[in-house]
């Protein structure tokens, strides 16, 4: 067996200063909330960051986003690439005092792949986890997978004993109306414990004195409070009521930077914002077109793409803080992104395509959008509604908090949407993730493919190339396969990539943070004067 490692491109960092002597309380506000503490309920960056203070994976990512050992001290891969052996860290305890061992890993591998989990793509469905001894686990694969553990930093390991004792052996679905024990309580191995949690109201984190690693922060607590209103959130930062907010609305960045006690940390983000179209159902759920589905026609999908003036969205809605995208992945994550050009805005061409498809007067369709998840998400959707109206399409917009949005439009809600806005940062920082999770067919029983494919777009040729990408170990051959996959996708207009948004964190000048391009606010590196 040989040792392996994964190299990830470096990201923008804010340099840390020397650790202050006194510990401090850090008060944090986000536009979204924290509904569930079950680490398998909602695969969403902000939620993953919150729970990453409490739970840990076998791996973690460093300040430069490189994969590092965590609950697994090291790993080896067999020469044929079909067996990964993980050597677990000894002496680690869960917050309730239970010992961490191989049984917890095997339990978590089963739980994360159960119905109700939003993280089924973290672990291959056919991977077999075998306990070698209490601190060694083998993962046996059917085919090689060179990126097997590249997103295990957010596959959080749970305590088998605790889950069984509290009837929490199954994951909590996002649409669950009755919160489970695991949704209201947490028991991880991480650097912070949850002292109190009021779902959607306030969560208080306290340092874990028994954490196995050496803390870099100087905090004695983290207090998270969701503040949905942009104006209220910015006012709280400027008044000193909170220390950190995310995001800062683009129109308020200059005002925050001109204040004496706060600043905005900005940088490129790896998240792509895009539009889903329901091309799976025979009849749209929310449309005046009956008996058929306009989005099954590639001409309609292309018309929607060309009717959106992405430069106007960049200039008017995003105030220049976005990068229009030709692909469903950030250019930093795919070397041949420069070979793809986004189709130009073409209103007359869009109208002609709609007419050729049998909709000379357009049609009516419903659209779902979160209003507290991405930078200016509702404003983006409103702009798109206006642009599509010029092409003759009447869009009925429903914008609502992310908890309601995901519970309706996402997997747990049965993908109950006809047109929707979503953002995605590939957890592996690799193209395969978006090709499999977001763009793959979701109609294969027992497969996790397409788990985040809200529109149900399906192209079997694309799936076949995606499967080749997963097992190809030669970097250049793999990149050529990825290029082929994106060529297939762009010609089929299965999704509408919009842009990569910019990071904008409002931070008190008393606080020093690390800003990673994956937009995870991780306070175990924070220092407060």
C-alpha positions as CSV (number, residue, x, y, z in Angstrom):
1,X,0.0,0.0,0.0
2,X,1.1,3.6,-0.7
3,X,0.4,6.9,1.0
4,X,-1.8,9.4,-1.0
5,X,-2.5,13.1,-0.7
6,X,-4.7,15.6,-2.6
7,X,-3.5,19.0,-3.7
8,X,-6.1,21.8,-4.0
9,X,-5.4,25.3,-5.5
10,X,-4.5,27.9,-2.9
11,X,-7.1,30.5,-1.9
12,X,-7.1,34.0,-0.6
13,X,-6.2,34.2,3.1
14,X,-6.3,37.0,5.6
15,X,-3.1,36.7,7.6
16,X,-3.6,35.9,11.3
17,X,-2.0,38.0,14.0
18,X,-0.5,36.9,17.3
19,X,-3.0,35.4,19.7
20,X,-4.4,37.9,22.2
21,X,-4.1,37.0,25.8
22,X,-7.7,37.3,26.8
23,X,-10.4,35.0,25.5
24,X,-13.5,36.5,23.9
25,X,-17.1,36.0,22.9
26,X,-17.6,36.2,19.1
27,X,-21.1,37.2,17.9
28,X,-22.0,36.1,14.4
29,X,-25.0,36.8,12.1
30,X,-25.9,35.3,8.8
31,X,-28.9,36.0,6.5
32,X,-29.9,32.3,6.9
33,X,-30.7,30.2,9.9
34,X,-29.6,26.9,11.4
35,X,-32.7,24.7,11.6
36,X,-31.2,21.2,12.2
37,X,-28.2,19.9,14.0
38,X,-28.4,16.6,12.2
39,X,-25.2,16.6,10.1
40,X,-26.9,14.7,7.3
41,X,-30.0,16.9,6.9
42,X,-28.9,19.7,4.6
43,X,-25.9,19.8,2.3
44,X,-25.4,23.5,2.3
45,X,-22.2,25.5,2.9
46,X,-23.3,27.6,5.8
47,X,-24.9,24.7,7.6
48,X,-21.8,22.6,7.0
49,X,-19.6,25.3,8.4
50,X,-21.8,25.7,11.6
51,X,-21.7,21.9,12.2
52,X,-18.0,21.8,11.3
53,X,-17.3,23.4,14.7
54,X,-19.0,20.5,16.4
55,X,-18.5,17.5,14.2
56,X,-15.4,16.3,12.2
57,X,-14.7,14.1,9.2
58,X,-12.0,11.5,8.7
59,X,-10.3,14.4,6.7
60,X,-10.5,18.1,7.0
61,X,-9.4,21.0,4.8
62,X,-6.7,23.5,5.8
63,X,-6.6,27.2,5.3
64,X,-5.4,26.7,1.8
65,X,-8.2,24.1,1.2
66,X,-5.7,21.2,1.0
67,X,-7.0,17.9,2.3
68,X,-5.5,17.0,5.7
69,X,-5.8,14.1,8.2
70,X,-8.4,14.6,10.9
71,X,-10.2,11.6,12.6
72,X,-8.1,9.5,10.3
73,X,-4.4,10.0,10.9
74,X,-3.4,8.7,7.6
75,X,-4.6,6.4,4.7
76,X,-3.1,4.1,2.1
77,X,-4.4,3.0,-1.3
78,X,-3.8,-0.5,-2.7
79,X,-1.9,-0.8,-6.0
80,X,-5.1,-1.6,-7.9
81,X,-6.9,1.4,-6.3
82,X,-9.8,-0.7,-5.0
83,X,-9.0,-0.7,-1.3
84,X,-8.4,2.4,0.8
85,X,-7.2,1.7,4.4
86,X,-7.8,4.4,7.0
87,X,-5.8,4.5,10.2
88,X,-8.0,6.2,12.8
89,X,-6.8,8.6,15.5
90,X,-6.6,7.1,19.0
91,X,-7.7,8.8,22.2
92,X,-10.4,10.9,20.6
93,X,-13.6,11.3,22.6
94,X,-17.1,12.5,21.6
95,X,-18.5,15.4,23.6
96,X,-20.4,13.1,25.9
97,X,-17.2,11.2,26.8
98,X,-17.7,8.2,24.5
99,X,-14.6,6.9,22.7
100,X,-14.3,7.3,18.9
101,X,-13.5,4.1,17.0
102,X,-14.1,2.1,13.9
103,X,-17.6,1.2,14.8
104,X,-18.6,4.9,14.6
105,X,-17.1,5.2,11.1
106,X,-19.0,2.1,9.8
107,X,-22.2,3.3,11.5
108,X,-21.8,6.8,9.9
109,X,-21.1,5.3,6.5
110,X,-24.4,3.4,6.7
111,X,-26.4,6.3,8.1
112,X,-25.1,8.9,5.5
113,X,-26.4,6.6,2.7
114,X,-29.9,6.1,4.1
115,X,-33.1,7.6,2.9
116,X,-33.5,11.1,4.2
117,X,-29.8,11.9,4.0
118,X,-28.8,14.9,1.8
119,X,-25.2,13.6,1.7
120,X,-25.6,10.3,-0.1
121,X,-23.0,11.3,-2.7
122,X,-20.3,11.6,0.0
123,X,-19.8,7.8,0.0
124,X,-20.2,5.6,-3.1
125,X,-23.4,3.5,-2.7
126,X,-21.5,0.2,-3.4
127,X,-18.5,1.0,-1.2
128,X,-18.0,-1.7,1.5
129,X,-16.6,-0.5,4.9
130,X,-14.8,-3.3,6.7
131,X,-13.5,-3.1,10.3
132,X,-10.0,-4.4,10.5
133,X,-9.6,-3.5,14.1
134,X,-10.9,-0.8,16.5
135,X,-8.7,1.8,14.8
136,X,-8.4,0.6,11.2
137,X,-11.1,0.6,8.5
138,X,-10.9,-0.7,4.9
139,X,-13.1,0.8,2.2
140,X,-13.4,-1.7,-0.6
141,X,-14.5,-0.3,-4.0
142,X,-15.8,-1.9,-7.2
143,X,-13.8,0.5,-9.4
144,X,-11.0,2.9,-8.7
145,X,-12.0,6.3,-7.3
146,X,-9.0,8.7,-7.1
147,X,-11.1,11.4,-5.3
148,X,-12.9,9.1,-2.8
149,X,-12.1,11.1,0.3
150,X,-12.0,14.6,-1.3
151,X,-15.3,15.7,0.3
152,X,-15.0,13.8,3.5
153,X,-14.3,16.9,5.4
154,X,-18.0,17.5,5.5
155,X,-19.0,13.9,5.9
156,X,-19.2,14.2,9.7
157,X,-18.7,11.1,11.9
158,X,-21.4,10.4,14.5
159,X,-21.3,8.5,17.7
160,X,-22.9,5.1,17.1
161,X,-23.7,4.5,20.8
162,X,-25.3,8.0,21.2
163,X,-27.4,7.7,18.1
164,X,-28.7,4.2,19.1
165,X,-29.5,5.3,22.6
166,X,-31.5,8.3,21.4
167,X,-33.3,6.7,18.4
168,X,-31.3,8.7,16.0
169,X,-29.9,6.0,13.8
170,X,-31.7,7.4,10.7
171,X,-31.0,10.8,9.3
172,X,-33.5,13.6,9.7
173,X,-35.1,14.7,6.3
174,X,-35.1,18.4,5.7
175,X,-38.9,18.4,5.2
176,X,-39.5,16.6,8.5
177,X,-42.3,18.4,10.4
178,X,-41.3,16.9,13.8
179,X,-37.7,17.6,14.8
180,X,-35.7,14.5,15.8
181,X,-33.3,14.2,18.7
182,X,-30.4,14.6,16.4
183,X,-31.9,17.7,14.9
184,X,-32.1,19.4,18.3
185,X,-28.9,17.9,19.9
186,X,-25.3,17.4,18.8
187,X,-22.5,15.1,19.9
188,X,-19.4,15.4,17.9
189,X,-15.6,15.3,18.4
190,X,-14.9,18.8,17.2
191,X,-13.4,21.9,18.8
192,X,-16.7,23.3,20.0
193,X,-19.7,21.9,21.8
194,X,-23.2,23.3,21.4
195,X,-24.4,24.7,24.8
196,X,-27.8,25.8,23.6
197,X,-29.8,25.7,20.4
198,X,-33.1,27.4,19.5
199,X,-33.8,26.4,15.9
200,X,-33.9,29.4,13.7
201,X,-33.3,31.8,16.6
202,X,-29.9,31.4,18.3
203,X,-27.2,28.8,18.8
204,X,-24.4,29.1,21.4
205,X,-21.1,27.2,21.0
206,X,-18.6,26.7,23.7
207,X,-15.0,25.4,23.4
208,X,-14.5,21.6,23.8
209,X,-11.7,21.4,26.5
210,X,-11.1,17.7,25.6
211,X,-10.5,18.3,21.9
212,X,-7.7,16.1,20.5
213,X,-6.0,19.0,18.6
214,X,-4.4,22.2,19.7
215,X,-6.9,25.2,19.3
216,X,-5.8,28.2,17.3
217,X,-8.7,30.4,18.3
218,X,-8.9,32.5,21.5
219,X,-12.7,32.4,21.9
220,X,-14.7,31.3,24.9
221,X,-18.0,31.2,23.0
222,X,-19.6,31.7,19.6
223,X,-23.1,33.1,19.5
224,X,-24.9,32.7,16.2
225,X,-28.0,34.7,15.5
226,X,-29.8,34.7,12.1
227,X,-30.7,38.2,10.8
228,X,-32.6,37.9,7.6
229,X,-32.9,41.7,6.9
230,X,-29.9,43.1,5.1
231,X,-30.3,46.6,6.7
232,X,-30.6,45.2,10.2
233,X,-27.6,42.9,9.7
234,X,-25.4,45.7,8.5
235,X,-26.6,48.0,11.3
236,X,-25.8,45.3,13.9
237,X,-22.2,45.1,12.6
238,X,-21.7,48.9,12.5
239,X,-23.1,49.4,16.0
240,X,-20.9,46.6,17.4
241,X,-23.8,44.4,18.4
242,X,-22.3,41.6,16.3
243,X,-18.7,41.0,15.3
244,X,-19.1,39.2,12.0
245,X,-21.9,39.1,9.3
246,X,-22.2,37.2,6.1
247,X,-23.0,38.3,3.5
248,X,-22.6,42.1,3.3
249,X,-25.0,43.3,0.6
250,X,-22.9,44.6,-2.3
251,X,-24.5,48.0,-2.1
252,X,-23.3,48.4,1.5
253,X,-19.7,47.4,1.1
254,X,-18.4,51.0,0.7
255,X,-20.4,52.1,3.8
256,X,-19.0,49.3,5.9
257,X,-15.4,50.0,4.7
258,X,-15.8,53.7,5.6
259,X,-16.8,52.9,9.2
260,X,-14.3,53.2,12.0
261,X,-14.9,49.8,13.5
262,X,-15.6,47.3,10.7
263,X,-14.4,46.2,7.3
264,X,-15.4,43.9,4.4
265,X,-13.3,41.0,3.5
266,X,-13.8,40.3,-0.2
267,X,-12.4,37.7,-2.6
268,X,-13.4,35.3,-5.3
269,X,-15.8,32.4,-4.4
270,X,-15.9,29.0,-6.0
271,X,-19.7,28.8,-5.9
272,X,-21.6,29.0,-9.2
273,X,-25.1,30.4,-9.2
274,X,-27.4,28.8,-11.8
275,X,-31.0,28.2,-13.0
276,X,-32.7,24.8,-13.0
277,X,-35.5,24.0,-15.5
278,X,-37.8,21.0,-14.9
279,X,-37.1,18.9,-18.0
280,X,-38.1,15.6,-16.3
281,X,-41.9,15.8,-15.8
282,X,-44.3,15.2,-18.7
283,X,-46.2,18.2,-17.5
284,X,-44.9,21.1,-15.5
285,X,-46.3,21.5,-12.0
286,X,-46.6,25.3,-12.2
287,X,-47.5,26.4,-15.7
288,X,-50.4,27.2,-17.9
289,X,-49.1,24.7,-20.5
290,X,-51.0,21.5,-20.0
291,X,-50.4,18.1,-21.4
292,X,-46.7,18.7,-22.1
293,X,-43.5,20.2,-20.8
294,X,-42.0,23.1,-22.7
295,X,-38.6,22.5,-21.0
296,X,-38.3,19.1,-22.7
297,X,-37.6,21.0,-25.9
298,X,-34.0,22.1,-26.1
299,X,-35.1,25.2,-28.1
300,X,-37.0,26.5,-25.1
301,X,-34.1,25.9,-22.7
302,X,-31.8,27.7,-25.1
303,X,-34.3,30.6,-25.4
304,X,-34.4,31.0,-21.6
305,X,-30.6,31.0,-21.6
306,X,-30.3,33.7,-24.3
307,X,-33.1,35.8,-22.8
308,X,-31.0,36.5,-19.7
309,X,-28.7,39.5,-19.9
310,X,-26.0,38.3,-17.5
311,X,-23.9,41.4,-17.9
312,X,-26.8,43.5,-16.8
313,X,-27.2,41.2,-13.7
314,X,-23.5,41.7,-13.0
315,X,-23.6,45.5,-13.4
316,X,-27.0,46.4,-11.9
317,X,-27.8,43.6,-9.4
318,X,-24.3,42.5,-8.3
319,X,-22.7,46.0,-8.6
320,X,-19.8,44.4,-10.5
321,X,-19.1,41.8,-7.9
322,X,-19.8,38.7,-9.9
323,X,-18.1,36.9,-12.8
324,X,-20.4,35.7,-15.6
325,X,-19.9,32.0,-16.2
326,X,-20.1,29.8,-19.3
327,X,-19.9,26.6,-17.3
328,X,-21.5,25.1,-14.2
329,X,-18.1,25.3,-12.4
330,X,-15.8,28.1,-11.4
331,X,-12.9,28.5,-13.9
332,X,-10.3,28.1,-11.1
333,X,-11.5,24.5,-10.8
334,X,-11.2,23.4,-14.4
335,X,-8.1,24.1,-16.5
336,X,-9.9,24.2,-19.8
337,X,-12.7,26.6,-18.8
338,X,-11.1,29.2,-21.0
339,X,-12.1,27.1,-24.1
340,X,-15.8,27.7,-23.4
341,X,-17.6,30.9,-24.2
342,X,-21.0,31.9,-22.8
343,X,-23.7,32.4,-25.4
344,X,-24.4,36.1,-25.9
345,X,-27.6,37.8,-24.7
346,X,-30.0,37.6,-27.7
347,X,-33.6,38.6,-27.0
348,X,-34.8,38.4,-30.6
349,X,-33.1,35.0,-30.9
350,X,-34.8,33.9,-27.8
351,X,-38.2,34.9,-29.1
352,X,-37.6,33.1,-32.4
353,X,-36.6,29.9,-30.6
354,X,-39.8,30.1,-28.5
355,X,-41.9,30.6,-31.6
356,X,-40.1,27.7,-33.4
357,X,-40.9,25.5,-30.4
358,X,-44.6,26.4,-30.6
359,X,-44.8,29.2,-28.1
360,X,-44.9,32.4,-30.2
361,X,-46.7,34.2,-27.3
362,X,-44.5,32.6,-24.6
363,X,-46.1,30.8,-21.7
364,X,-46.5,31.0,-17.9
365,X,-44.3,29.3,-15.4
366,X,-43.6,29.4,-11.6
367,X,-40.2,30.0,-10.2
368,X,-38.7,29.3,-6.8
369,X,-35.9,31.3,-5.2
370,X,-34.3,31.5,-1.8
371,X,-34.2,35.0,-0.3
372,X,-31.6,34.5,2.4
373,X,-29.0,32.1,1.0
374,X,-26.9,33.7,-1.8
375,X,-25.7,37.3,-2.5
376,X,-28.8,39.2,-3.8
377,X,-30.6,36.0,-4.6
378,X,-34.1,37.4,-4.6
379,X,-32.9,40.4,-6.6
380,X,-31.3,38.1,-9.2
381,X,-34.6,36.2,-9.6
382,X,-36.6,39.4,-9.9
383,X,-34.2,40.6,-12.7
384,X,-34.6,37.3,-14.5
385,X,-38.4,37.5,-14.2
386,X,-38.2,40.9,-16.0
387,X,-35.9,39.7,-18.7
388,X,-38.0,36.6,-19.5
389,X,-41.1,38.8,-19.6
390,X,-39.5,40.7,-22.6
391,X,-39.3,37.3,-24.4
392,X,-43.0,36.8,-23.7
393,X,-42.6,34.4,-20.7
394,X,-44.6,35.3,-17.6
395,X,-42.8,34.0,-14.5
396,X,-44.6,33.8,-11.1
397,X,-41.9,34.2,-8.5
398,X,-42.0,32.6,-5.1
399,X,-39.1,33.8,-3.0
400,X,-38.8,32.5,0.6
401,X,-36.3,31.6,3.3
402,X,-33.9,28.8,2.5
403,X,-35.4,26.3,4.9
404,X,-38.7,26.5,3.1
405,X,-37.1,26.8,-0.3
406,X,-34.9,23.6,0.1
407,X,-37.8,21.7,1.7
408,X,-39.9,22.4,-1.4
409,X,-37.5,22.5,-4.4
410,X,-34.9,20.0,-3.1
411,X,-34.7,16.3,-2.7
412,X,-36.7,16.1,0.6
413,X,-39.6,18.0,-1.0
414,X,-39.7,15.8,-4.1
415,X,-38.1,18.5,-6.3
416,X,-41.5,20.3,-6.4
417,X,-40.4,23.1,-8.7
418,X,-40.6,24.1,-12.3
419,X,-37.9,26.8,-12.4
420,X,-35.4,27.5,-9.6
421,X,-32.2,29.3,-8.6
422,X,-29.5,27.4,-6.8
423,X,-25.8,27.9,-6.0
424,X,-23.2,25.1,-5.8
425,X,-19.6,24.7,-4.7
426,X,-18.4,21.3,-5.6
427,X,-17.4,19.6,-2.3
428,X,-14.5,17.8,-4.0
429,X,-13.4,21.0,-5.8
430,X,-13.5,18.8,-8.9
431,X,-15.7,18.8,-12.0
432,X,-16.9,15.3,-11.4
433,X,-18.9,16.5,-8.4
434,X,-21.0,18.9,-10.3
435,X,-21.4,16.6,-13.3
436,X,-22.6,13.8,-11.0
437,X,-24.5,15.6,-8.2
438,X,-26.1,18.5,-10.1
439,X,-26.1,17.5,-13.8
440,X,-26.5,13.7,-13.6
441,X,-29.7,11.8,-14.2
442,X,-31.6,11.2,-11.0
443,X,-33.8,8.4,-12.4
444,X,-31.6,5.4,-11.5
445,X,-33.0,3.4,-8.6
446,X,-30.4,2.9,-5.8
447,X,-28.1,5.5,-7.2
448,X,-27.1,8.8,-5.6
449,X,-26.5,10.4,-9.0
450,X,-28.4,13.7,-9.5
451,X,-29.2,14.2,-5.8
452,X,-29.0,18.0,-6.3
453,X,-30.4,18.0,-9.8
454,X,-33.5,20.0,-9.0
455,X,-34.7,20.2,-12.6
456,X,-34.2,16.5,-13.3
457,X,-32.2,17.1,-16.5
458,X,-31.0,13.8,-17.9
459,X,-28.5,13.0,-20.6
460,X,-27.2,9.4,-20.6
461,X,-24.3,10.3,-22.9
462,X,-23.2,12.9,-20.3
463,X,-23.5,10.3,-17.5
464,X,-21.4,7.8,-19.4
465,X,-18.6,10.3,-19.7
466,X,-19.0,11.3,-16.1
467,X,-18.5,7.7,-15.1
468,X,-15.2,7.5,-17.1
469,X,-14.0,10.7,-15.4
470,X,-14.4,9.1,-12.0
471,X,-12.1,6.2,-12.7
472,X,-9.5,7.9,-15.0
473,X,-6.3,8.4,-13.1
474,X,-4.2,10.1,-15.8
475,X,-4.7,13.9,-15.2
476,X,-4.6,15.0,-18.9
477,X,-6.9,12.2,-20.1
478,X,-9.2,13.1,-17.2
479,X,-9.3,16.8,-18.2
480,X,-10.1,15.9,-21.8
481,X,-13.0,13.8,-20.6
482,X,-14.2,16.6,-18.4
483,X,-14.0,18.9,-21.4
484,X,-16.1,16.4,-23.5
485,X,-18.7,16.3,-20.7
486,X,-19.1,20.1,-20.6
487,X,-19.3,20.2,-24.4
488,X,-22.2,17.8,-24.3
489,X,-23.9,19.8,-21.5
490,X,-23.5,23.2,-23.1
491,X,-25.0,22.1,-26.4
492,X,-28.0,20.7,-24.5
493,X,-28.7,23.7,-22.3
494,X,-29.8,21.5,-19.4
495,X,-28.9,24.2,-16.9
496,X,-28.3,28.0,-17.1
497,X,-25.1,29.0,-15.3
498,X,-25.2,32.6,-14.2
499,X,-22.1,33.7,-12.4
500,X,-19.6,33.1,-9.5
501,X,-20.5,35.5,-6.8
502,X,-17.9,37.3,-4.7
503,X,-17.2,36.7,-1.0
504,X,-18.2,39.6,1.2
505,X,-17.8,39.2,4.9
506,X,-18.4,42.1,7.3
507,X,-15.8,41.8,10.2
508,X,-15.1,43.9,13.2
509,X,-11.6,45.4,13.2
510,X,-11.1,43.5,16.5
511,X,-11.5,40.2,14.8
512,X,-9.1,38.3,12.5
513,X,-10.4,35.5,10.3
514,X,-9.2,33.2,7.6
515,X,-11.3,33.6,4.4
516,X,-11.4,30.5,2.2
517,X,-12.8,30.6,-1.3
518,X,-15.4,27.9,-0.4
519,X,-17.1,30.5,1.8
520,X,-17.0,28.4,5.0
521,X,-16.8,30.7,8.0
522,X,-14.7,28.6,10.4
523,X,-14.2,30.2,13.8
524,X,-11.7,27.7,15.1
525,X,-9.1,29.9,13.4
526,X,-10.6,33.2,14.7
527,X,-9.0,35.6,17.1
528,X,-10.6,38.6,18.8
529,X,-8.8,41.5,20.5
